[in-house]
């Protein structure tokens, strides 16, 4: 946890000229004076609190936040617009060479077989917390009070957002239910039934590396190299999957960093699903707005903070995706 001196001086170094003129840099001997100088003048008080939250809150809170273990598959920030157009063009077809035909077809057009899908903003959430001046004053009384204040208050927003994003990305898997290629395997209850599932995953992983229209919803000719494959596995199944098994499934060295396995606690509403094998570009998730804003309430003498998070949450119908499920008669 960052101590008060580090926090105060980080803010001071990035503050306005007026703030730097009014507020001295912090030392071990003047913490009380610095705190009093900040809190007795509204302009510096507001600048300080905004900087405390906006500049360093993400750094201080990051180690304490609830994590979205699927966040690595996000595409980043979409700066403009509200739609993403995903385009796939089929491979060009071969023609037999014939010089006489060429004389008549040299200027003939051959339009590429191109398909497009649009992904649109479908999440617009915000989270809200309140900071009161009395909390801020108390934060100066201990050596790491400012850091604890930020963590305890802002963590509620960032953790809530990360957890909700994780749930929404899991729901994407369930929303795609009717588009998967489906492979049924016995419910994993022991090593023997686990190996039945792992053999099916191993075969599918190899199949993915060959050009085929079998494993994507749009029936396009595509493939997925092993290094681009992601295995999403239920936590109960993962109990039987150690490093050696994972290496065997992907035909690779057990310490190969290219292996991507993500353990999830469920697959949304697909209770009969044991694992998914997908292309790393199957998730189509962008942030379109991620920011904090604040407003001081002079009558109530408190600050309200909002975290806004807007996103495109979707999946690609052009990428390979296979669902490994328990046979229907076996139940969920």
Secondary structure, 3 states (H helix, E strand, C coil): CCCHHHHHHHHHHCCCHHHHHHCCCCCCCCHHHHHHHHHCCHHHHHHHHHHHHHCCHHHHHCCCCCCCCCHHHCCCECCCCCEEEEEEECCCCCCCCCHHHHHHHCCCCCCCCEEEEEEECCEEEEEEEEEEHHHHHHHCCCCCHHHHHHHHHHHHHHHHHHHHHHHHHHHHHHHCHHHCEEEECCCCCCHHHHHHHHHHHHHHHHHHCCCECCCCCCCCCECCCHHHEEEEEEHHHHCCCCHHHHHHHCCCCCCCCCCEEEEECCCCCCCCEEEEEEECCCEEEEEEEEEEEEEEECCCCEEEEEEEEEEEEEECCCCCEEEEECCHHHCC
